[in-house]
């Protein structure tokens, strides 16, 4: 829990506009690269390295494409590095690879999808309201017909 909170804190910290103007993120990435290469063979630092990968994933999740694009070559070193075959580290490396791929791809504008859905919603609402009006009118006619039939039955009884 603390590792996740620290990762989110680092991500929010490195994505601040005043921090982006300084080389703190590059320095952090260089430090992380050095520490992971030094501690690769030590099995006691498996969870530490997993936390480091988690922080990188959170930074890529919170940051924008324009600010993270120059750091992709450094991040690729993390993906290509051969850590110990711990499943925790493999999972974090897979997440890191996915995030790097998402940053590397250009964004696509899909404004047409939202406009289309709004049109469908408007037509659906209009047809729903018209159906409600028709159903209400049918109910009115049914009650009117029932009241008329009851009146005619009473008139027939009064005839005799």
C-alpha positions in Angstrom: 0.0 0.0 0.0 2.8 2.4 0.8 4.6 1.5 -2.4 1.6 2.4 -4.5 1.0 5.6 -2.6 4.7 6.6 -3.1 4.4 5.8 -6.8 1.4 8.0 -7.2 3.0 10.8 -5.3 6.1 10.6 -7.5 3.9 10.6 -10.6 2.0 13.7 -9.4 5.2 15.4 -8.5 7.0 14.9 -11.8 3.9 16.0 -13.7 3.7 19.4 -12.1 4.4 22.3 -14.6 7.1 23.9 -12.4 8.9 20.5 -12.0 8.7 19.7 -15.8 10.9 22.8 -16.6 13.7 21.3 -14.6 15.7 18.1 -15.3 14.4 16.3 -12.2 12.6 13.5 -14.2 15.7 12.8 -16.3 17.8 12.7 -13.1 15.3 10.3 -11.5 15.3 8.0 -14.6 19.1 7.9 -14.6 19.2 7.1 -10.9 16.6 4.4 -11.3 18.5 2.9 -14.2 21.7 2.8 -12.2 20.0 1.3 -9.1 18.3 -1.4 -11.1 21.5 -2.4 -12.8 23.4 -2.6 -9.6 20.7 -4.5 -7.6 19.7 -6.9 -10.3 21.5 -9.9 -8.9 20.4 -9.3 -5.3 17.2 -11.2 -4.5 16.4 -9.1 -1.5 15.8 -6.1 -3.6 13.2 -7.8 -5.8 10.4 -5.8 -4.2 12.4 -2.6 -4.3 12.9 -3.0 -8.0 9.2 -3.8 -8.4 8.3 -0.5 -6.6 10.7 1.4 -8.9 8.9 -0.1 -11.9 5.6 0.7 -10.4 6.7 4.4 -10.0 7.7 4.5 -13.7 4.3 3.1 -14.7 2.5 5.7 -12.6 4.6 8.5 -14.1 3.7 7.3 -17.6 0.1 7.1 -16.6 -0.1 10.6 -15.2 2.2 12.4 -17.6 1.4 13.9 -20.9 2.7 12.6 -24.2 4.7 15.8 -25.0 6.6 15.8 -21.8 7.4 12.0 -21.7 8.3 11.5 -25.4 11.9 12.6 -25.0 12.4 10.0 -22.2 11.4 7.0 -24.2 15.0 5.8 -25.0 15.8 5.7 -21.3 12.5 3.9 -20.6 13.3 1.3 -23.3 16.4 0.3 -21.4 14.2 -0.7 -18.5 12.0 -2.9 -20.7 15.0 -4.5 -22.4 16.9 -5.1 -19.2 17.0 -8.7 -18.0 15.9 -8.8 -14.4 15.4 -11.9 -12.3 12.5 -14.0 -13.4 10.2 -12.9 -10.7 6.5 -12.7 -11.7 6.1 -9.3 -9.8 8.8 -7.7 -11.9 7.6 -9.2 -15.1 4.1 -7.8 -14.5 5.4 -4.3 -13.8 7.7 -4.6 -16.9 4.7 -5.5 -19.0 2.7 -2.6 -17.7 5.7 -0.3 -18.4 5.9 -1.6 -22.0 2.2 -1.0 -22.6 2.5 2.6 -21.2 5.5 3.3 -23.4 3.6 2.0 -26.4 0.7 4.2 -25.6 2.9 7.3 -25.3 4.8 6.4 -28.5 1.5 6.2 -30.5 0.1 9.5 -31.8 -3.3 10.5 -30.3 -6.4 10.2 -32.4 -9.3 12.6 -32.4 -12.6 10.8 -32.3 -15.0 13.7 -32.1 -17.4 12.1 -34.6 -18.1 9.3 -32.2 -19.5 11.7 -29.6 -21.6 13.6 -32.0 -23.1 10.4 -33.4 -24.0 9.2 -29.9 -25.6 12.6 -29.1 -27.7 12.4 -32.2 -28.8 8.9 -31.4 -29.6 10.0 -27.9 -31.7 12.9 -29.1 -33.7 10.7 -31.6 -34.2 8.1 -28.9 -35.5 10.6 -26.5 -37.8 12.1 -29.0 -39.2 8.7 -30.0 -39.5 7.7 -26.4 -41.5 10.9 -25.6 -43.7 10.4 -28.6 -44.3 6.8 -27.6 -45.2 8.0 -24.1 -47.6 10.5 -25.5 -49.2 7.9 -27.8 -49.5 5.5 -24.9 -51.0 8.2 -22.7 -53.6 9.1 -25.4 -54.5 5.4 -25.8 -55.1 5.1 -22.0 -57.3 8.2 -22.2 -59.3 6.7 -25.0 -59.7 3.4 -23.2 -60.9 5.0 -20.0 -63.3 7.2 -22.0 -64.6 4.2 -23.8 -65.1 2.3 -20.6 -67.0 5.2 -19.0 -69.2 5.4 -22.1 -69.9 1.7 -22.1 -70.8 1.9 -18.4 -73.2 4.8 -19.1 -74.9 2.8 -21.9 -75.3 -0.2 -19.7 -76.9 2.0 -17.1 -79.2 3.5 -19.7 -80.2 0.1 -20.9 -81.0 -1.0 -17.4 -83.1 2.1 -16.8 -85.0 1.3 -19.9 -86.5 -1.8 -18.4 
